Amino acid sequence: MTSTHKSWIRHFHVCLIQPLRGLTSDMGRFHYLLGTVLLFICSFLWVGSSLRREPEPSRISLAYGSCPCADDREKVTAPEPTSAVQLPDPTPEVTPPTPAPSSYLPVINSHDNVQSAFPLKLWQKAGSKGIGPDRSNDIQSWLKKNPYLRHEILTDGSADQYVRENFADFPEIRDLYLSLPVPILKADLLRQLILYNDGGIWSDLDVTCHHPIDIWIPEEYRDKTNVVVGLEFDGSQFASWTVMTKPRTSHSVAVVKYVVEKLQASAAEHNITTAELNMTMISDVVDVTGPQAMTVALLQNLEKEMEMPIGRANITHIMQPTLLQDVLVLPNAAFASLQAGHPEDRGPYLVEHHYAGSWKNTQGGEGLGLDSA
């Protein structure tokens, strides 16, 4: 009840009720009581109706944050839906293309790494006619002077299989070798592939060994050498009939690359494939796959790695073993004593080449009446 209602009731009581208190008769007392009751009822009804007309006090929202109370939910306008965030499409997984097999060969023995030993194995290749008596004596000379040597003689078929197995990851080299129809071209490339892949000693069948290989390298160069070559009788070209290397040197890579490119260039010059090459299309076997090719490739690689001019002037007519970086060059007495006239001032005669020359014919391989080389 408000203060206005209370004030009105007090005024009514003073003006009407209190004067009636003075009545003392029974009738007056009855009317007094009846009037009081009616007055109370009327007052109660009037106050009740007034209370219903008064405005409701404002309610206090106890909601947390921006959520409205339950009674006011119908008054809240739902927020406009926001557009969905457009996420970028996930980048489709792209499988990188498988790199094409490289024609370049990895290197494990560099001039900075000369700690490994030379493999004690002799590699040779027989021709289609097998091995004659003279060649058997030459082979035995190697085994008598070096009884600890492992020895393998490849045939045409086993040589092809060797290249298939060991150069499967380098199809340009493998396929080119297998495609060559000329025996001497294949034999020259095979020499370089074996020296690269396995190392050890390559020697043609027509070579006699006169001294054990453990004296070939002077003591002061034994921990510095990865490749051993000797000069031919002219004193300015490396002999290819006998070579000793550690496996997978940068020098062997350079020679293989040079020979492969020379063979490809010879085929391109005649607008044919390497499978169609024949001896008439080769300018000079010595220059394309033989000792001249090996000499040029080695000297070029040494010049690149040593970053200084290196050429024939560094090897011509040397009188004693000479180390160029990690390539030991022996005087021509070492590997070509017979052709050089058996010089006596250039160290020991290590091997002797007999020049069987079975490839020197129009087929580039064994001819009638010629032994295998």
NUKENU-258073 format. One line per 5 residues: number of its first residue (from 0); for each residue x, y, z of C-alpha. Coordinates in steps of 0.5 Angstrom, whole numbers, plus 500, padded with zeros to 3 digits. Example, Ala and Ser with C-alpha at 12.3 -4.5 7.8 and 13.67 -1.06 7.14 Angstrom:
# NUKENU-258073
0	525/491/516 | 527/498/514
END
This chain:
# NUKENU-258073
0	500/500/500 | 503/507/498 | 503/513/503 | 497/516/499 | 493/511/501
5	495/511/508 | 494/518/508 | 487/518/506 | 485/512/511 | 487/516/516
10	483/522/514 | 477/518/513 | 478/515/520 | 478/522/523 | 472/525/520
15	467/519/520 | 470/514/525 | 472/518/531 | 465/522/532 | 461/516/532
20	465/514/538 | 461/518/542 | 455/515/541 | 453/510/547 | 446/508/546
25	445/500/543 | 442/503/536 | 448/508/536 | 453/502/537 | 450/497/532
30	450/503/527 | 457/504/529 | 460/497/528 | 456/496/521 | 459/503/518
35	466/501/520 | 465/494/517 | 462/497/510 | 468/502/511 | 473/497/511
40	470/493/506 | 470/499/501 | 477/501/503 | 480/494/502 | 476/494/495
45	479/501/493 | 486/500/495 | 486/493/491 | 483/496/485 | 489/502/485
50	494/497/486 | 492/493/480 | 493/500/476 | 500/502/478 | 505/500/473
55	510/494/475 | 517/496/477 | 522/494/472 | 525/488/472 | 533/487/473
60	536/482/468 | 541/477/471 | 543/475/465 | 550/474/463 | 553/478/457
65	548/479/452 | 543/474/453 | 536/476/455 | 532/474/461 | 527/468/459
70	521/473/459 | 524/478/454 | 527/473/449 | 521/474/445 | 523/481/444
75	530/480/442 | 531/480/435 | 535/474/432 | 542/477/429 | 542/477/422
80	546/470/420 | 553/472/418 | 556/469/411 | 560/463/412 | 567/464/412
85	570/461/405 | 576/457/407 | 581/456/401 | 581/449/398 | 586/445/401
90	592/445/396 | 591/438/393 | 597/434/394 | 602/434/388 | 606/428/388
95	613/430/385 | 615/427/379 | 620/422/379 | 627/425/377 | 630/422/371
100	636/417/372 | 642/421/372 | 648/420/367 | 653/423/372 | 656/418/377
105	657/419/384 | 664/420/387 | 667/417/393 | 674/417/393 | 676/424/391
110	683/428/392 | 681/430/399 | 680/422/401 | 686/418/399 | 685/413/406
115	682/407/402 | 686/402/399 | 687/400/392 | 682/394/391 | 687/388/390
120	683/385/384 | 685/384/376 | 680/385/371 | 681/383/364 | 676/381/358
125	677/376/353 | 675/376/346 | 670/372/342 | 675/367/340 | 677/366/348
130	684/366/350 | 690/363/346 | 697/360/349 | 701/367/349 | 695/370/352
135	695/365/358 | 702/366/359 | 701/373/360 | 695/372/365 | 700/367/369
140	705/373/370 | 700/377/373 | 698/371/378 | 705/369/379 | 708/376/381
145	702/378/385 | 699/371/388 | 694/375/393 | 690/378/387 | 683/376/385
150	682/375/378 | 676/376/373 | 676/375/366 | 670/377/363 | 667/375/356
155	662/378/351 | 656/376/355 | 658/377/362 | 661/384/360 | 654/386/358
160	651/383/364 | 656/387/369 | 654/393/365 | 646/391/366 | 647/390/373
165	652/395/376 | 649/401/371 | 642/400/372 | 641/407/375 | 644/410/369
170	641/408/363 | 644/413/358 | 651/410/360 | 648/402/360 | 644/403/354
175	649/406/350 | 654/401/352 | 649/395/350 | 648/398/343 | 655/399/341
180	656/394/335 | 664/395/335 | 668/390/339 | 673/395/341 | 669/401/342
185	665/396/347 | 672/394/350 | 675/401/351 | 668/403/355 | 668/397/359
190	675/398/361 | 673/405/364 | 666/403/367 | 670/397/371 | 675/402/373
195	670/407/376 | 665/402/379 | 670/397/382 | 677/400/381 | 683/395/382
200	687/394/376 | 685/393/369 | 690/390/364 | 689/388/357 | 690/380/355
205	697/382/352 | 701/385/357 | 706/381/362 | 707/383/369 | 714/384/371
210	714/386/378 | 709/386/384 | 704/392/384 | 706/393/391 | 712/397/389
215	709/401/383 | 707/407/388 | 713/410/391 | 713/410/399 | 712/418/399
220	706/418/395 | 702/412/398 | 698/416/402 | 696/421/396 | 694/417/390
225	688/415/388 | 690/413/380 | 696/410/377 | 697/411/370 | 704/410/366
230	706/414/359 | 706/410/352 | 713/410/349 | 712/417/346 | 712/420/353
235	706/425/352 | 700/420/352 | 697/415/358 | 697/408/356 | 690/405/357
240	692/398/357 | 694/398/364 | 691/402/369 | 690/402/377 | 685/406/380
245	681/406/387 | 673/406/385 | 669/412/384 | 674/417/383 | 672/424/380
250	677/422/374 | 674/416/372 | 667/420/372 | 671/425/367 | 673/419/363
255	667/416/362 | 663/422/361 | 668/424/355 | 668/417/352 | 660/417/352
260	660/424/349 | 665/422/344 | 661/416/342 | 654/420/341 | 658/426/337
265	660/420/332 | 653/418/331 | 650/425/331 | 655/427/325 | 653/421/321
270	645/422/323 | 645/415/326 | 644/412/333 | 650/409/337 | 647/402/335
275	649/404/328 | 656/406/328 | 662/402/325 | 669/403/324 | 669/407/318
280	665/412/322 | 670/413/327 | 675/418/326 | 680/415/330 | 679/409/336
285	685/412/340 | 682/419/340 | 674/417/341 | 675/411/346 | 682/409/347
290	688/412/350 | 688/419/347 | 681/420/350 | 683/418/357 | 689/423/357
295	685/429/355 | 679/427/360 | 684/426/365 | 688/432/364 | 682/437/363
300	679/434/370 | 686/435/373 | 686/442/371 | 679/444/373 | 680/441/380
305	687/444/381 | 685/451/378 | 691/451/375 | 694/450/368 | 695/442/367
310	697/439/360 | 701/435/356 | 707/439/358 | 706/437/365 | 707/429/363
315	712/429/357 | 718/425/358 | 718/425/365 | 724/421/368 | 721/419/375
320	714/418/378 | 710/425/378 | 704/426/382 | 699/431/380 | 694/432/385
325	692/425/387 | 694/422/380 | 701/418/380 | 704/419/373 | 709/414/371
330	715/415/366 | 714/411/360 | 719/405/362 | 714/403/367 | 709/401/362
335	712/402/355 | 719/399/356 | 719/395/350 | 716/401/345 | 721/406/349
340	727/402/347 | 728/400/354 | 731/406/357 | 735/405/363 | 734/412/367
345	727/412/368 | 725/407/373 | 724/399/373 | 720/396/368 | 713/394/371
350	709/391/365 | 710/390/358 | 705/391/352 | 706/386/346 | 701/390/342
355	697/384/339 | 692/389/336 | 687/384/334 | 682/390/334 | 685/393/328
360	681/391/322 | 674/393/319 | 670/390/324 | 674/393/330 | 675/386/333
365	678/379/333 | 680/378/325 | 682/371/322 | 689/369/324 | 689/374/330
370	689/372/337 | 685/376/342 | 687/382/346
END
